[in-house]
Amino acid sequence: MAKLENDVHKKISNALANVTVSPAVLARLMINENKYVNESFMQYFINYIVAMATRAHVPIYLIEVQQECKILYSSLQELGLTGTVGRMSVDNNEYLIV
């Protein structure tokens, strides 16, 4: 499994490192993804915030990012959103009753 995560991480990192890619456009496109993709992205993002905010040492160029993560982490703690939650299966049998 570690190889799979490393490959996915490289793809995400390469996309975000590309200055011609807009994070705002990526966020807008994410809205059209299914529930599982959106939940997984939120878990990825929250785990990054928790990991960055709680690190004792970061490279000098990431100090501002760590400060932002500490602020976000504090807010997440107040909301009770820092716990680990497993992925939920997508219910493909949803119907609208009219």
MOPAC internal coordinates of N, CA, C and O (Angstrom, degrees):
PM7 1SCF
backbone

  N    0.0000 0     0.00 0     0.00 0    0    0    0
  C    1.4454 1     0.00 0     0.00 0    1    0    0
  C    1.5218 1   112.77 1     0.00 0    2    1    0
  O    1.2310 1   119.78 1   148.41 1    3    2    1
  N    1.3232 1   118.02 1   -31.59 1    3    2    1
  C    1.4655 1   119.96 1  -176.90 1    5    3    2
  C    1.5249 1   111.43 1   -59.97 1    6    5    3
  O    1.2310 1   119.88 1   143.81 1    7    6    5
  N    1.3301 1   117.83 1   -36.19 1    7    6    5
  C    1.4582 1   120.14 1   179.47 1    9    7    6
  C    1.5215 1   110.62 1   -64.60 1   10    9    7
  O    1.2310 1   120.52 1   140.03 1   11   10    9
  N    1.3191 1   116.62 1   -39.97 1   11   10    9
  C    1.4633 1   120.08 1   178.63 1   13   11   10
  C    1.5254 1   110.75 1   -61.12 1   14   13   11
  O    1.2310 1   120.37 1   132.73 1   15   14   13
  N    1.3416 1   116.90 1   -47.27 1   15   14   13
  C    1.4609 1   120.41 1   179.06 1   17   15   14
  C    1.5210 1   111.61 1   -62.88 1   18   17   15
  O    1.2310 1   120.27 1   140.30 1   19   18   17
  N    1.3283 1   117.10 1   -39.70 1   19   18   17
  C    1.4683 1   120.38 1   178.24 1   21   19   18
  C    1.5261 1   111.20 1   -62.91 1   22   21   19
  O    1.2310 1   120.41 1   138.57 1   23   22   21
  N    1.3255 1   116.83 1   -41.43 1   23   22   21
  C    1.4695 1   120.53 1   179.33 1   25   23   22
  C    1.5287 1   111.11 1   -65.03 1   26   25   23
  O    1.2310 1   120.57 1   135.99 1   27   26   25
  N    1.3217 1   116.52 1   -44.01 1   27   26   25
  C    1.4597 1   120.34 1   179.55 1   29   27   26
  C    1.5252 1   110.14 1   -65.23 1   30   29   27
  O    1.2310 1   120.99 1   137.01 1   31   30   29
  N    1.3373 1   115.71 1   -42.99 1   31   30   29
  C    1.4691 1   119.70 1   178.69 1   33   31   30
  C    1.5256 1   110.94 1   -58.94 1   34   33   31
  O    1.2310 1   120.10 1   136.89 1   35   34   33
  N    1.3097 1   117.42 1   -43.11 1   35   34   33
  C    1.4779 1   120.85 1   179.29 1   37   35   34
  C    1.5222 1   110.80 1   -60.89 1   38   37   35
  O    1.2310 1   120.31 1   137.69 1   39   38   37
  N    1.3269 1   117.01 1   -42.31 1   39   38   37
  C    1.4622 1   120.23 1  -179.69 1   41   39   38
  C    1.5286 1   111.29 1   -64.31 1   42   41   39
  O    1.2310 1   120.83 1   135.65 1   43   42   41
  N    1.3325 1   116.02 1   -44.35 1   43   42   41
  C    1.4727 1   119.71 1   179.22 1   45   43   42
  C    1.5208 1   109.84 1   -65.03 1   46   45   43
  O    1.2310 1   120.24 1   135.17 1   47   46   45
  N    1.3311 1   117.15 1   -44.83 1   47   46   45
  C    1.4696 1   121.14 1  -179.63 1   49   47   46
  C    1.5209 1   111.41 1   -61.86 1   50   49   47
  O    1.2310 1   120.51 1   135.92 1   51   50   49
  N    1.3165 1   116.62 1   -44.08 1   51   50   49
  C    1.4618 1   119.98 1   179.96 1   53   51   50
  C    1.5246 1   111.25 1   -63.66 1   54   53   51
  O    1.2310 1   120.28 1   139.84 1   55   54   53
  N    1.3187 1   117.08 1   -40.16 1   55   54   53
  C    1.4683 1   120.07 1   179.46 1   57   55   54
  C    1.5196 1   110.68 1   -65.60 1   58   57   55
  O    1.2310 1   120.11 1   135.72 1   59   58   57
  N    1.3392 1   117.40 1   -44.28 1   59   58   57
  C    1.4580 1   119.98 1  -178.07 1   61   59   58
  C    1.5266 1   112.51 1   -73.74 1   62   61   59
  O    1.2310 1   120.13 1   154.80 1   63   62   61
  N    1.3222 1   117.36 1   -25.20 1   63   62   61
  C    1.4685 1   120.95 1   178.49 1   65   63   62
  C    1.5268 1   111.87 1   -77.25 1   66   65   63
  O    1.2310 1   119.93 1   161.73 1   67   66   65
  N    1.3072 1   117.75 1   -18.27 1   67   66   65
  C    1.4562 1   122.43 1  -179.75 1   69   67   66
  C    1.5284 1   108.60 1   -75.56 1   70   69   67
  O    1.2310 1   120.34 1   -63.11 1   71   70   69
  N    1.3280 1   116.96 1   116.89 1   71   70   69
  C    1.4677 1   120.90 1  -176.06 1   73   71   70
  C    1.5279 1   113.09 1   -69.15 1   74   73   71
  O    1.2310 1   120.17 1   165.54 1   75   74   73
  N    1.3212 1   117.28 1   -14.46 1   75   74   73
  C    1.4632 1   119.20 1   179.04 1   77   75   74
  C    1.5257 1   111.94 1   -86.50 1   78   77   75
  O    1.2310 1   120.21 1   172.01 1   79   78   77
  N    1.3430 1   117.20 1    -7.99 1   79   78   77
  C    1.4622 1   121.33 1   178.48 1   81   79   78
  C    1.5250 1   108.42 1   -93.04 1   82   81   79
  O    1.2310 1   120.60 1   -50.89 1   83   82   81
  N    1.2992 1   116.46 1   129.11 1   83   82   81
  C    1.4580 1   121.71 1  -179.00 1   85   83   82
  C    1.5285 1   110.58 1   -93.53 1   86   85   83
  O    1.2310 1   119.73 1   -59.80 1   87   86   85
  N    1.3438 1   118.12 1   120.20 1   87   86   85
  C    1.4686 1   119.36 1   175.28 1   89   87   86
  C    1.5307 1   112.51 1   -59.90 1   90   89   87
  O    1.2310 1   120.24 1   149.56 1   91   90   89
  N    1.3268 1   117.14 1   -30.44 1   91   90   89
  C    1.4664 1   120.42 1   178.51 1   93   91   90
  C    1.5302 1   110.49 1   -66.39 1   94   93   91
  O    1.2310 1   120.28 1   138.99 1   95   94   93
  N    1.3254 1   117.08 1   -41.01 1   95   94   93
  C    1.4638 1   120.66 1   178.34 1   97   95   94
  C    1.5274 1   109.52 1   -67.81 1   98   97   95
  O    1.2310 1   120.20 1   140.14 1   99   98   97
  N    1.3318 1   117.23 1   -39.86 1   99   98   97
  C    1.4599 1   119.96 1   177.50 1  101   99   98
  C    1.5301 1   110.53 1   -61.45 1  102  101   99
  O    1.2310 1   120.42 1   139.10 1  103  102  101
  N    1.3177 1   116.81 1   -40.90 1  103  102  101
  C    1.4616 1   120.76 1   178.63 1  105  103  102
  C    1.5300 1   110.21 1   -64.02 1  106  105  103
  O    1.2310 1   120.51 1   138.41 1  107  106  105
  N    1.3084 1   116.63 1   -41.59 1  107  106  105
  C    1.4687 1   120.82 1   178.82 1  109  107  106
  C    1.5242 1   110.92 1   -63.22 1  110  109  107
  O    1.2310 1   120.26 1   139.83 1  111  110  109
  N    1.3310 1   117.10 1   -40.17 1  111  110  109
  C    1.4617 1   120.92 1   178.62 1  113  111  110
  C    1.5281 1   111.49 1   -68.05 1  114  113  111
  O    1.2310 1   120.62 1   149.31 1  115  114  113
  N    1.3377 1   116.42 1   -30.69 1  115  114  113
  C    1.4635 1   120.68 1  -179.25 1  117  115  114
  C    1.5262 1   111.42 1   -63.26 1  118  117  115
  O    1.2310 1   120.24 1   151.58 1  119  118  117
  N    1.3211 1   117.15 1   -28.42 1  119  118  117
  C    1.4610 1   121.10 1   179.90 1  121  119  118
  C    1.5261 1   111.07 1   -59.30 1  122  121  119
  O    1.2310 1   120.28 1   148.79 1  123  122  121
  N    1.3256 1   117.07 1   -31.21 1  123  122  121
  C    1.4598 1   121.31 1  -177.59 1  125  123  122
  C    1.5280 1   113.47 1   -83.30 1  126  125  123
  O    1.2310 1   119.76 1   176.49 1  127  126  125
  N    1.3229 1   118.07 1    -3.51 1  127  126  125
  C    1.4665 1   121.13 1   179.62 1  129  127  126
  C    1.5230 1   110.00 1   -80.51 1  130  129  127
  O    1.2310 1   121.21 1   -12.91 1  131  130  129
  N    1.3317 1   115.29 1   167.09 1  131  130  129
  C    1.4667 1   118.37 1  -178.84 1  133  131  130
  C    1.5241 1   111.55 1   -77.00 1  134  133  131
  O    1.2310 1   121.09 1    -7.72 1  135  134  133
  N    1.3086 1   115.53 1   172.28 1  135  134  133
  C    1.4655 1   122.72 1  -175.67 1  137  135  134
  C    1.5270 1   111.67 1   -58.25 1  138  137  135
  O    1.2310 1   119.81 1   138.65 1  139  138  137
  N    1.3179 1   117.96 1   -41.35 1  139  138  137
  C    1.4531 1   122.77 1  -178.28 1  141  139  138
  C    1.5301 1   111.16 1   -61.68 1  142  141  139
  O    1.2310 1   120.37 1   136.72 1  143  142  141
  N    1.3164 1   116.91 1   -43.28 1  143  142  141
  C    1.4647 1   121.51 1   179.69 1  145  143  142
  C    1.5227 1   109.80 1   -65.11 1  146  145  143
  O    1.2310 1   119.86 1   136.04 1  147  146  145
  N    1.3077 1   117.88 1   -43.96 1  147  146  145
  C    1.4610 1   121.64 1  -179.74 1  149  147  146
  C    1.5280 1   111.58 1   -65.58 1  150  149  147
  O    1.2310 1   119.98 1   136.82 1  151  150  149
  N    1.3328 1   117.65 1   -43.18 1  151  150  149
  C    1.4664 1   120.44 1   177.50 1  153  151  150
  C    1.5220 1   111.06 1   -63.41 1  154  153  151
  O    1.2310 1   120.40 1   138.45 1  155  154  153
  N    1.3159 1   116.85 1   -41.55 1  155  154  153
  C    1.4650 1   120.82 1   179.99 1  157  155  154
  C    1.5235 1   111.27 1   -65.24 1  158  157  155
  O    1.2310 1   120.49 1   141.33 1  159  158  157
  N    1.3350 1   116.66 1   -38.67 1  159  158  157
  C    1.4531 1   119.36 1   177.49 1  161  159  158
  C    1.5208 1   110.77 1   -64.16 1  162  161  159
  O    1.2310 1   120.31 1   137.59 1  163  162  161
  N    1.3347 1   117.02 1   -42.41 1  163  162  161
  C    1.4583 1   120.46 1   178.85 1  165  163  162
  C    1.5299 1   110.76 1   -62.25 1  166  165  163
  O    1.2310 1   120.02 1   139.34 1  167  166  165
  N    1.3294 1   117.58 1   -40.66 1  167  166  165
  C    1.4629 1   120.51 1   177.47 1  169  167  166
  C    1.5224 1   110.35 1   -63.30 1  170  169  167
  O    1.2310 1   120.57 1   137.99 1  171  170  169
  N    1.3174 1   116.51 1   -42.01 1  171  170  169
  C    1.4658 1   122.09 1   179.01 1  173  171  170
  C    1.5291 1   109.86 1   -60.56 1  174  173  171
  O    1.2310 1   120.71 1   132.54 1  175  174  173
  N    1.3210 1   116.25 1   -47.46 1  175  174  173
  C    1.4551 1   122.14 1  -177.43 1  177  175  174
  C    1.5285 1   111.49 1   -66.68 1  178  177  175
  O    1.2310 1   120.02 1   134.84 1  179  178  177
  N    1.3345 1   117.57 1   -45.16 1  179  178  177
  C    1.4630 1   120.85 1   179.87 1  181  179  178
  C    1.5245 1   110.70 1   -65.32 1  182  181  179
  O    1.2310 1   120.06 1   138.43 1  183  182  181
  N    1.3176 1   117.50 1   -41.57 1  183  182  181
  C    1.4643 1   119.99 1   177.76 1  185  183  182
  C    1.5218 1   111.63 1   -63.08 1  186  185  183
  O    1.2310 1   120.07 1   143.51 1  187  186  185
  N    1.3273 1   117.47 1   -36.49 1  187  186  185
  C    1.4618 1   120.63 1   176.53 1  189  187  186
  C    1.5219 1   110.32 1   -63.68 1  190  189  187
  O    1.2310 1   120.25 1   134.98 1  191  190  189
  N    1.3226 1   117.12 1   -45.02 1  191  190  189
  C    1.4680 1   121.25 1   179.88 1  193  191  190
  C    1.5169 1   110.25 1   -60.63 1  194  193  191
  O    1.2310 1   119.98 1   133.34 1  195  194  193
  N    1.3317 1   117.64 1   -46.66 1  195  194  193
  C    1.4633 1   121.55 1  -179.06 1  197  195  194
  C    1.5322 1   110.24 1   -63.12 1  198  197  195
  O    1.2310 1   120.41 1   134.33 1  199  198  197
  N    1.3234 1   116.82 1   -45.67 1  199  198  197
  C    1.4664 1   120.36 1  -178.96 1  201  199  198
  C    1.5260 1   111.56 1   -63.79 1  202  201  199
  O    1.2310 1   120.35 1   136.40 1  203  202  201
  N    1.3145 1   116.93 1   -43.60 1  203  202  201
  C    1.4605 1   120.29 1  -177.99 1  205  203  202
  C    1.5251 1   111.36 1   -70.95 1  206  205  203
  O    1.2310 1   120.03 1   140.35 1  207  206  205
  N    1.3163 1   117.55 1   -39.65 1  207  206  205
  C    1.4628 1   121.30 1  -177.63 1  209  207  206
  C    1.5219 1   112.30 1   -69.02 1  210  209  207
  O    1.2310 1   119.96 1   150.74 1  211  210  209
  N    1.3208 1   117.68 1   -29.26 1  211  210  209
  C    1.4552 1   120.75 1  -175.51 1  213  211  210
  C    1.5241 1   113.69 1   -98.42 1  214  213  211
  O    1.2310 1   120.28 1  -179.37 1  215  214  213
  N    1.3117 1   117.07 1     0.63 1  215  214  213
  C    1.4736 1   119.57 1   178.17 1  217  215  214
  C    1.5140 1   110.48 1   -72.02 1  218  217  215
  O    1.2310 1   121.35 1   -41.57 1  219  218  217
  N    1.3313 1   115.01 1   138.43 1  219  218  217
  C    1.4649 1   120.00 1   179.53 1  221  219  218
  C    1.5217 1   111.09 1   -76.61 1  222  221  219
  O    1.2310 1   120.29 1   143.15 1  223  222  221
  N    1.3256 1   117.05 1   -36.85 1  223  222  221
  C    1.4646 1   121.29 1  -176.49 1  225  223  222
  C    1.5266 1   109.48 1  -131.65 1  226  225  223
  O    1.2310 1   121.12 1   -46.29 1  227  226  225
  N    1.3250 1   115.46 1   133.71 1  227  226  225
  C    1.4655 1   121.53 1   174.11 1  229  227  226
  C    1.5244 1   108.12 1  -133.86 1  230  229  227
  O    1.2310 1   120.31 1   -24.20 1  231  230  229
  N    1.3216 1   117.01 1   155.80 1  231  230  229
  C    1.4643 1   118.88 1   175.55 1  233  231  230
  C    1.5279 1   110.46 1   -60.03 1  234  233  231
  O    1.2310 1   120.70 1   -28.24 1  235  234  233
  N    1.3126 1   116.26 1   151.76 1  235  234  233
  C    1.4719 1   122.29 1  -175.20 1  237  235  234
  C    1.5284 1   112.13 1   -55.71 1  238  237  235
  O    1.2310 1   120.04 1   145.43 1  239  238  237
  N    1.3248 1   117.53 1   -34.57 1  239  238  237
  C    1.4643 1   119.90 1  -177.60 1  241  239  238
  C    1.5348 1   112.73 1   -75.33 1  242  241  239
  O    1.2310 1   120.13 1   172.40 1  243  242  241
  N    1.3387 1   117.35 1    -7.60 1  243  242  241
  C    1.4662 1   120.37 1   178.96 1  245  243  242
  C    1.5302 1   113.64 1  -107.10 1  246  245  243
  O    1.2310 1   120.36 1  -172.35 1  247  246  245
  N    1.3232 1   116.92 1     7.65 1  247  246  245
  C    1.4610 1   119.74 1  -177.31 1  249  247  246
  C    1.5276 1   111.41 1   -62.55 1  250  249  247
  O    1.2310 1   119.80 1   137.16 1  251  250  249
  N    1.3272 1   117.98 1   -42.84 1  251  250  249
  C    1.4609 1   120.32 1   179.03 1  253  251  250
  C    1.5258 1   110.97 1   -64.57 1  254  253  251
  O    1.2310 1   120.46 1   141.11 1  255  254  253
  N    1.3167 1   116.73 1   -38.89 1  255  254  253
  C    1.4648 1   120.83 1   177.92 1  257  255  254
  C    1.5313 1   109.49 1   -64.12 1  258  257  255
  O    1.2310 1   120.46 1   138.10 1  259  258  257
  N    1.3283 1   116.72 1   -41.90 1  259  258  257
  C    1.4593 1   120.15 1   178.98 1  261  259  258
  C    1.5293 1   111.04 1   -63.24 1  262  261  259
  O    1.2310 1   120.30 1   140.32 1  263  262  261
  N    1.3275 1   117.04 1   -39.68 1  263  262  261
  C    1.4652 1   119.75 1   178.48 1  265  263  262
  C    1.5293 1   111.12 1   -62.84 1  266  265  263
  O    1.2310 1   120.38 1   138.30 1  267  266  265
  N    1.3238 1   116.88 1   -41.70 1  267  266  265
  C    1.4697 1   120.90 1   176.81 1  269  267  266
  C    1.5258 1   110.13 1   -62.89 1  270  269  267
  O    1.2310 1   120.69 1   138.72 1  271  270  269
  N    1.3264 1   116.29 1   -41.28 1  271  270  269
  C    1.4641 1   120.52 1   179.96 1  273  271  270
  C    1.5237 1   111.21 1   -66.16 1  274  273  271
  O    1.2310 1   119.90 1   144.44 1  275  274  273
  N    1.3224 1   117.80 1   -35.56 1  275  274  273
  C    1.4618 1   120.58 1   177.55 1  277  275  274
  C    1.5253 1   110.84 1   -63.90 1  278  277  275
  O    1.2310 1   120.47 1   139.99 1  279  278  277
  N    1.3216 1   116.70 1   -40.01 1  279  278  277
  C    1.4674 1   120.93 1   177.91 1  281  279  278
  C    1.5295 1   110.01 1   -65.59 1  282  281  279
  O    1.2310 1   120.58 1   133.52 1  283  282  281
  N    1.3302 1   116.50 1   -46.48 1  283  282  281
  C    1.4629 1   120.52 1   178.72 1  285  283  282
  C    1.5275 1   111.33 1   -64.13 1  286  285  283
  O    1.2310 1   120.60 1   140.66 1  287  286  285
  N    1.3386 1   116.45 1   -39.34 1  287  286  285
  C    1.4620 1   121.33 1   179.29 1  289  287  286
  C    1.5236 1   110.62 1   -61.85 1  290  289  287
  O    1.2310 1   120.33 1   138.24 1  291  290  289
  N    1.3204 1   116.98 1   -41.76 1  291  290  289
  C    1.4556 1   121.37 1   178.00 1  293  291  290
  C    1.5270 1   110.44 1   -60.70 1  294  293  291
  O    1.2310 1   120.53 1   136.77 1  295  294  293
  N    1.3158 1   116.59 1   -43.23 1  295  294  293
  C    1.4615 1   120.78 1   178.50 1  297  295  294
  C    1.5252 1   111.13 1   -66.09 1  298  297  295
  O    1.2310 1   120.30 1   139.40 1  299  298  297
  N    1.3236 1   117.03 1   -40.60 1  299  298  297
  C    1.4633 1   120.55 1   178.52 1  301  299  298
  C    1.5249 1   110.97 1   -63.88 1  302  301  299
  O    1.2310 1   120.44 1   142.11 1  303  302  301
  N    1.3345 1   116.76 1   -37.89 1  303  302  301
  C    1.4610 1   120.51 1   177.80 1  305  303  302
  C    1.5296 1   110.41 1   -63.86 1  306  305  303
  O    1.2310 1   120.14 1   136.77 1  307  306  305
  N    1.3138 1   117.34 1   -43.23 1  307  306  305
  C    1.4601 1   121.10 1   178.85 1  309  307  306
  C    1.5222 1   111.51 1   -60.32 1  310  309  307
  O    1.2310 1   120.58 1   146.26 1  311  310  309
  N    1.3178 1   116.49 1   -33.74 1  311  310  309
  C    1.4587 1   121.31 1  -179.54 1  313  311  310
  C    1.5306 1   112.55 1   -87.53 1  314  313  311
  O    1.2310 1   120.44 1   173.07 1  315  314  313
  N    1.3307 1   116.76 1    -6.93 1  315  314  313
  C    1.4579 1   120.79 1  -179.31 1  317  315  314
  C    1.5116 1   113.29 1    73.61 1  318  317  315
  O    1.2310 1   120.43 1  -148.28 1  319  318  317
  N    1.3229 1   116.78 1    31.72 1  319  318  317
  C    1.4694 1   120.87 1  -176.04 1  321  319  318
  C    1.5261 1   113.93 1  -107.30 1  322  321  319
  O    1.2310 1   119.78 1  -163.19 1  323  322  321
  N    1.3267 1   118.03 1    16.81 1  323  322  321
  C    1.4656 1   119.25 1  -178.12 1  325  323  322
  C    1.5160 1   112.70 1   -96.96 1  326  325  323
  O    1.2310 1   119.52 1   177.50 1  327  326  325
  N    1.3201 1   118.52 1    -2.50 1  327  326  325
  C    1.4588 1   121.35 1   178.58 1  329  327  326
  C    1.5110 1   110.55 1   -74.05 1  330  329  327
  O    1.2310 1   120.61 1   -16.90 1  331  330  329
  N    1.3082 1   116.45 1   163.10 1  331  330  329
  C    1.4531 1   120.18 1   178.25 1  333  331  330
  C    1.5180 1   109.30 1   -88.94 1  334  333  331
  O    1.2310 1   120.91 1   -50.01 1  335  334  333
  N    1.2847 1   115.86 1   129.99 1  335  334  333
  C    1.4534 1   122.32 1   179.05 1  337  335  334
  C    1.5153 1   107.21 1  -124.77 1  338  337  335
  O    1.2310 1   120.74 1   -50.29 1  339  338  337
  N    1.3162 1   116.19 1   129.71 1  339  338  337
  C    1.4540 1   120.05 1   179.46 1  341  339  338
  C    1.5078 1   112.02 1   -70.73 1  342  341  339
  O    1.2310 1   120.83 1   -16.08 1  343  342  341
  N    1.2951 1   116.02 1   163.92 1  343  342  341
  C    1.4602 1   120.43 1   178.21 1  345  343  342
  C    1.5111 1   109.71 1   -70.28 1  346  345  343
  O    1.2310 1   121.42 1   -40.23 1  347  346  345
  N    1.2925 1   114.88 1   139.77 1  347  346  345
  C    1.4525 1   120.85 1   178.87 1  349  347  346
  C    1.5239 1   108.54 1   -98.00 1  350  349  347
  O    1.2310 1   120.80 1   -39.39 1  351  350  349
  N    1.3185 1   116.07 1   140.61 1  351  350  349
  C    1.4542 1   118.68 1   178.40 1  353  351  350
  C    1.5302 1   109.07 1   -73.02 1  354  353  351
  O    1.2310 1   121.29 1   -32.25 1  355  354  353
  N    1.3123 1   115.14 1   147.75 1  355  354  353
  C    1.4594 1   120.72 1  -179.29 1  357  355  354
  C    1.5205 1   108.17 1   -83.70 1  358  357  355
  O    1.2310 1   120.29 1   -52.00 1  359  358  357
  N    1.3219 1   117.05 1   128.00 1  359  358  357
  C    1.4474 1   122.09 1   178.11 1  361  359  358
  C    1.5217 1   108.27 1   -82.91 1  362  361  359
  O    1.2310 1   120.59 1   -71.78 1  363  362  361
  N    1.3173 1   116.47 1   108.22 1  363  362  361
  C    1.4566 1   120.90 1  -177.48 1  365  363  362
  C    1.5298 1   112.42 1   -87.26 1  366  365  363
  O    1.2310 1   120.45 1  -177.68 1  367  366  365
  N    1.3173 1   116.74 1     2.32 1  367  366  365
  C    1.4579 1   120.02 1  -175.82 1  369  367  366
  C    1.5256 1   111.61 1  -111.19 1  370  369  367
  O    1.2310 1   120.38 1  -140.21 1  371  370  369
  N    1.3127 1   116.87 1    39.79 1  371  370  369
  C    1.4522 1   120.46 1   178.67 1  373  371  370
  C    1.5204 1   109.45 1   -87.60 1  374  373  371
  O    1.2310 1   121.20 1   -48.27 1  375  374  373
  N    1.3300 1   115.32 1   131.73 1  375  374  373
  C    1.4551 1   120.21 1   179.96 1  377  375  374
  C    1.5256 1   108.51 1  -132.20 1  378  377  375
  O    1.2310 1   121.35 1   -31.69 1  379  378  377
  N    1.2742 1   115.02 1   148.31 1  379  378  377
  C    1.4624 1   121.39 1   176.73 1  381  379  378
  C    1.5235 1   107.63 1   -98.72 1  382  381  379
  O    1.2310 1   121.19 1   -55.84 1  383  382  381
  N    1.3282 1   115.34 1   124.16 1  383  382  381
  C    1.4598 1   119.23 1   178.30 1  385  383  382
  C    1.5250 1   107.94 1   -96.07 1  386  385  383
  O    1.2310 1   121.02 1   -54.41 1  387  386  385
  N    1.3017 1   115.65 1   125.59 1  387  386  385
  C    1.4557 1   120.48 1  -177.05 1  389  387  386
  C    1.5010 1   110.63 1  -106.48 1  390  389  387
  O    1.2310 1   120.10 1   180.00 1  391  390  389

